[in-house]
């Protein structure tokens, strides 16, 4: 149960970032690791277009992407934002 709640929370955070980015002038540069992970997920879902810097391998073995540049919100991304907004405005929904 916790696992699916965690996924729902992550998905919700991704959509919140997508909505935030959709209101910004492109390109948008992100360097926050959590935002970069969300951008990668949104890009893999074809909801936005983004470029990333090459992955850096730290001494600890951890891999990190220092920067992501969002260049566009796709038509699918805009539709997802509109659907999410419509659902938020529907009476009886929270």
C-alpha beads as a LAMMPS data file, in Angstrom:
LAMMPS data file: protein, C-alpha beads

94 atoms
93 bonds

1 atom types
1 bond types

-500.0 500.0 xlo xhi
-500.0 500.0 ylo yhi
-500.0 500.0 zlo zhi

Masses

1 110.0

Atoms # bond

1 1 1 0.000 0.000 0.000
2 1 1 2.750 2.429 0.890
3 1 1 4.465 1.804 -2.414
4 1 1 1.455 2.858 -4.517
5 1 1 0.850 5.892 -2.289
6 1 1 4.478 6.852 -2.833
7 1 1 4.094 6.510 -6.598
8 1 1 0.901 8.577 -6.524
9 1 1 2.723 11.256 -4.550
10 1 1 5.608 11.274 -7.006
11 1 1 3.233 11.438 -9.981
12 1 1 1.365 14.314 -8.361
13 1 1 4.644 16.168 -7.773
14 1 1 5.605 15.608 -11.418
15 1 1 2.297 17.052 -12.617
16 1 1 2.692 20.031 -10.278
17 1 1 6.103 20.713 -11.805
18 1 1 4.656 20.305 -15.308
19 1 1 1.949 22.870 -14.520
20 1 1 4.551 25.236 -13.056
21 1 1 6.763 24.879 -16.132
22 1 1 3.806 25.373 -18.484
23 1 1 3.377 28.894 -17.071
24 1 1 7.025 29.850 -17.639
25 1 1 8.762 31.229 -20.688
26 1 1 10.995 28.606 -22.311
27 1 1 13.736 27.584 -21.974
28 1 1 13.742 26.891 -18.227
29 1 1 16.988 25.781 -16.589
30 1 1 16.761 23.496 -13.544
31 1 1 19.628 22.447 -11.319
32 1 1 17.706 21.026 -8.325
33 1 1 18.233 17.223 -8.272
34 1 1 14.604 16.441 -7.313
35 1 1 13.290 18.635 -10.141
36 1 1 15.707 17.037 -12.608
37 1 1 14.399 13.560 -11.700
38 1 1 10.829 14.781 -12.255
39 1 1 11.822 16.362 -15.576
40 1 1 13.360 13.059 -16.682
41 1 1 10.121 11.249 -15.799
42 1 1 8.013 13.842 -17.636
43 1 1 10.316 13.647 -20.645
44 1 1 10.091 9.848 -20.723
45 1 1 6.278 10.213 -20.722
46 1 1 6.577 12.618 -23.693
47 1 1 4.960 15.444 -21.711
48 1 1 7.843 17.844 -22.239
49 1 1 11.041 18.258 -24.211
50 1 1 14.266 18.730 -22.288
51 1 1 17.994 18.487 -22.709
52 1 1 20.293 17.347 -19.923
53 1 1 23.968 17.655 -19.289
54 1 1 25.937 14.415 -19.328
55 1 1 25.717 12.264 -16.207
56 1 1 28.554 12.833 -13.738
57 1 1 29.766 9.901 -11.637
58 1 1 30.830 11.042 -8.180
59 1 1 33.551 9.379 -6.100
60 1 1 30.837 7.686 -4.052
61 1 1 29.554 6.023 -7.226
62 1 1 26.435 8.162 -7.215
63 1 1 25.353 9.426 -10.615
64 1 1 24.136 12.969 -10.979
65 1 1 22.870 15.204 -13.745
66 1 1 23.872 18.759 -12.922
67 1 1 21.392 20.600 -15.150
68 1 1 18.275 20.076 -17.215
69 1 1 16.957 22.584 -19.730
70 1 1 13.243 22.333 -20.491
71 1 1 12.719 23.597 -24.020
72 1 1 9.003 22.922 -24.570
73 1 1 5.827 21.458 -23.156
74 1 1 4.421 18.978 -25.684
75 1 1 0.814 18.890 -26.845
76 1 1 0.350 15.841 -24.614
77 1 1 1.816 17.791 -21.689
78 1 1 -0.546 20.721 -22.251
79 1 1 -3.495 18.316 -22.506
80 1 1 -2.452 16.680 -19.217
81 1 1 -2.316 20.101 -17.541
82 1 1 -5.764 21.000 -18.867
83 1 1 -7.229 17.666 -17.746
84 1 1 -5.706 18.016 -14.284
85 1 1 -7.055 21.574 -13.973
86 1 1 -10.522 20.461 -15.097
87 1 1 -10.523 17.635 -12.550
88 1 1 -9.484 20.040 -9.801
89 1 1 -12.447 22.301 -10.633
90 1 1 -14.998 19.482 -10.764
91 1 1 -17.381 19.705 -7.761
92 1 1 -16.882 16.928 -5.247
93 1 1 -13.200 16.426 -6.093
94 1 1 -10.320 17.317 -3.838

Bonds

1 1 1 2
2 1 2 3
3 1 3 4
4 1 4 5
5 1 5 6
6 1 6 7
7 1 7 8
8 1 8 9
9 1 9 10
10 1 10 11
11 1 11 12
12 1 12 13
13 1 13 14
14 1 14 15
15 1 15 16
16 1 16 17
17 1 17 18
18 1 18 19
19 1 19 20
20 1 20 21
21 1 21 22
22 1 22 23
23 1 23 24
24 1 24 25
25 1 25 26
26 1 26 27
27 1 27 28
28 1 28 29
29 1 29 30
30 1 30 31
31 1 31 32
32 1 32 33
33 1 33 34
34 1 34 35
35 1 35 36
36 1 36 37
37 1 37 38
38 1 38 39
39 1 39 40
40 1 40 41
41 1 41 42
42 1 42 43
43 1 43 44
44 1 44 45
45 1 45 46
46 1 46 47
47 1 47 48
48 1 48 49
49 1 49 50
50 1 50 51
51 1 51 52
52 1 52 53
53 1 53 54
54 1 54 55
55 1 55 56
56 1 56 57
57 1 57 58
58 1 58 59
59 1 59 60
60 1 60 61
61 1 61 62
62 1 62 63
63 1 63 64
64 1 64 65
65 1 65 66
66 1 66 67
67 1 67 68
68 1 68 69
69 1 69 70
70 1 70 71
71 1 71 72
72 1 72 73
73 1 73 74
74 1 74 75
75 1 75 76
76 1 76 77
77 1 77 78
78 1 78 79
79 1 79 80
80 1 80 81
81 1 81 82
82 1 82 83
83 1 83 84
84 1 84 85
85 1 85 86
86 1 86 87
87 1 87 88
88 1 88 89
89 1 89 90
90 1 90 91
91 1 91 92
92 1 92 93
93 1 93 94
